[in-house]
Amino acid sequence: VNIVNEAAMQRRDDAQKRVRVNGAGLDVRDLPSFGFSHRSLMWWGTFGLIAIESTAFALAIVMYFYLRSHVEVWPLTTPPPALLWGSVNTVILLASMWPNRAAKQAAEKLDLAGVQRSLLGCCLFSAAFLAVRAVEFASLNVRWDTDAYGSIVWLLLGLHTTHIATDAWDTLVLTALMHTNRIEGKRYVDVSENSLYWYFVVLSWIPIYGVIYWAPRLH
Amino acid sequence: MKVYPVDPPVPAPRLATVRPGADEAAALEQTWSDPPGLLGWLASINHKSIGRRFIVTAFGFFVAGGLLAALMRLQLARPQNTLIGPDFYNQLFTMHGTTMMFLFAVPVMQAVSVYLVPLMLGTRSIAFPRLNAYAYWVYLLGGLMLYIAFLLNTGADAGWFAYPPLSGPEYSPGKRVDFWAQMITFTELSALVEAIVLITTVFKLRAPGMTLNRIPLFVWAMLVTAFMVLFAMPSVMLASTALILDRLVGTHFYNPAENGDALLWQHLFWFFGHPEVYLIFVPGLGFISAIIPTFARRPIFGYSAMVLSLIATAFLAFGLWVHHMFATNLPELGKSFFTAVSMMIAIPTAVQIFCWIATLATGRLNFKTPLLFVLAFFFILLMGGLTGIMLASVPLDLQLHDTYFVVAHLHYVLIGGAVFPLFGVIYYWFPKFTGRLMSERLGRWNFWLFFIGFNVAFFPMHWLGLKGMPRRVYTYPADQGWDAMNLVATLGAVTIAISVLLFIINVWRSVRHGAPAGDNPWGASTLEWATTSPPPAANFVQLPVVHGREPLWEAWPNPRFVTGLALNQREMLTTTVLDALPDHRVVFPVPTLWPFVGAVATTVLFVGSIFTPWAVVWGSIPVAAALTAWFWPKRNETRGHLALEKQP
């Protein structure tokens, strides 16, 4: 995941050559009509969303350890969550970065067929881990109303599930759109930033996975 | 650094002088106008329309919250008064605090910037204009929900910071606190969305040449505030979500019986709540930095120091939340740390105050109403700051905790730091909003009654607090020696109410009969004064190119304006983040009803969830449908965009 997109920087610098000063006017008609990475407004919107969601995840993890710091035994009365499905889903989520990366690269090359293909791959992965996520809830070995431990575990998993569900819907809509004839340059930017957000949803899962599944096993 | 003339060159260089024919203006007006009719009104996404509504709505809530305060003051005017009973009084102070903090103070700052920031940056629109409209509707509907519940005797009653266990299911049965918690979800969603919108606008839509070290201090303040929102608001959303889950589905976050912890709420709430004070105060600083140079008729002293101080304030604001919790059993060493930070944050504020004083001292002052409100800030905020230093010390705080001393302190800080400058802002920018000046004579009455009324109302509260009068009591016995001061405070409150009434009359009359303002009635230096008052739908007929920090006070060499953008589509120019070099062109979306529909669907989800958790599941379907329809491009839009397309 490269934060500063070198190609985008280069293209941004090239854009300067397309601006002409014409007396009192600064003529911008030859500038490109879209740009990838931090050149695009969509990147900044996504960046803001990621900042907000990261803060929410971080604070939820702080809540977890705050509650844990007040008791001797943790989990309080129940066994820790079963490892199997959470770990399976971690593998699926990590693997889903591959079609997302493919979609991002195809988008930045304006390769429509590649975008369509890899977005379909992304959708399949979304379906897979949403299904596994349902099983994950069932294998937490605790209910949200059992005790404070149950509450925070459900909050963490619920919070992350909200993110993958919304991004799965997002990806589905984008996939449908990229199969219509309403395609223009900035749709490729949308695909690229959708993948960026996807990376965030996957990478933020890793600490949450550690907290939900491994923190109760460490003493 | 460049030496600026003390007086703006008269006439200041105006874009009008380089404007081409009327055809271009007419075409732009047609492209950027809101659609007609009621549906057009609901579909509007123009940042000026939304900004105006946002400001009016926030002032509506300000008046509502003020009326609640007036009722409280009437009840407390004499001992053992029976005007208002304890249950209604609990709702009054909760609704007052909630309204002022969540429905007025934070939103009004964002509202002002929604209107002004794009104009100050020399661009045609705010970024993500549909999202901006959605944020407004969500805010309006959330505020209405809280007030409708209040009118149905379901007003929140656990204090504006709703500490559990009082706000938990055991001690607050019924739906009152649930409405409060969902109001948080509404307003914070709106504020977070606005923060993203503003950050993107400031970073990507500035006029060419407006490098980061040339943007107006007002915009810097709004940018810093927006970043603070990103990191502060998630905390209270998480806190209130956990609270409502405790209340509705039986989780135990704050329930000690099941190993939850009530203090967890206080940490989460104040991790948001203290930065929130600065979400209100930092825009106030920006207001002052906009007004002072204009009325001192010289550029601000110490621009870089001012910017760095704003950023330092933002960082420090996240390090002092525990000073609201000195009365809890936290480690003493920890409290010392928070005392130190609480005192440290005075440093960047002092830097700014000295810079303003230097600006005022070396300028030639033009004593108009906006400047009066700013000068009052110095006096009132200083008082609030001094009692803040007192409260930052743990032993004194323990003594004064939950007394009227704290009530006095917080009103001096918030009203002095934000509301006085805000009134100045309305007088200052009203001519830009409406094309007419407000009455100076009424303005002076408004100011002096507010200034005197404020001090008469709140200064005695210091003394009441020191005498031991607790906050949030609906009445008090006659033998405590509190009677006279309470009566004085009530008289002060009535004076404030009269002053606000004069303000409303002034606005009402000036909209119709005010003196025509012209483009730049105060001789100010920033770009919003380079266009007509009120600005055209597209803000500027020709987008300006910027060559300095005070564009209207400086020579304006070529190139002076941007050419080559389409007139028949909402085409704009984006610029690079640091240097504001032209980056690419972008076509902005057209008005649509979907943000409004999306906000209604969101309201159904949030309000429904108070009554059944399944509302979250079923309610998300219309939300998803509305947001998808919002995003889905129309065929003719795509065709239009393709006509302008050039690849990078």
Interface residues (C-beta under 8 A of the other chain):
Chain A: R11 R12 D14 A15 Q16 V19 V21 N22 G23 A24 G25 L26 D27 V28 R29 D30 L31 P32 S33 F34 G35 F36 H38 R39 L41 W44 G45 G48 L49 A51 I52 E53 T55 A56 L59 A60 M63 Y66 L67 H70 V71 L76 L110 W144 D145 T146 D147 A148 Y149 G150 S151 I152 W154 L155 W169 V173 L177 N181 R182 I183 E184 G185 K186
Chain B: V18 A127 F128 L131 L192 A195 I196 I199 T200 F203 K204 P208 L230 F231 M233 P234 S235 M237 L238 T241 A242 L245 D246 V249 G250 T251 H252 F253 N255 E258 N259 G260 D261 L264 H267 L268 F271 V545 N558 P559 R560 F561 V562 T563 G564 L565 L573 T574 T576 V577 L581 P582 D583 H584 R585 V586 V587 A624 T628 F631 W632 P633 R635 T638 H641 L642 L644 E645 K646 Q647 P648
